[in-house]
């Protein structure tokens, strides 16, 4: 279970689902749902991208499309590592994700925007 934000909306991971909610002034209104195959332990966002971190399957990047109100898988780390902490680094036009694993390893994942 994890809670975060994306462009002013509440992001919540409960069980195998990732939800996006928007506050309408009196209620939380569901805006998007993504069914995953893992249990999210952390959520954070970069622009229109929501990053979901899992203890067994590393991280997934989900693209938020505000025009269609949908979350789509954008990229994921195909190395199944026991990720215990994750963050990101932005350097000009490049973005990298840092993962710390249960084994004590730290890995840097570069996201290729032009690929």
Phi, psi and omega in degrees: 000137181208155178228140178206198178219154176212113179050046178082001178255155177276127173253136181220134176249121181228117184064232181265011185243145173243125182247151167240131180237147175238139179274123182261010180109335177220341182218157169275127181248126178294130181244331181204155178219135174231126178270120180255180174241027178210168179260114183287133179250347179204145177228135170211165186230153175223111183054240180263018183246128175256128180255123179252126182251137180234145183292334183250336187240025176064236185226155176234144174252126180246128180272127176268121177253099185295334180292324182253358181056048181228151171255131179233139174298129181255314181197163175207161176273118183276002173269113182280094180245149178283085183283123179256338177208149181211153177201185180220157178233132176244127180229093182068250181258001180253151178228139178228150179246137181250128178240135171250132185256167179297333180280356180093011178270150174239127180237149179245122181249118178270133176264120183274100182293329184272351185284000000 
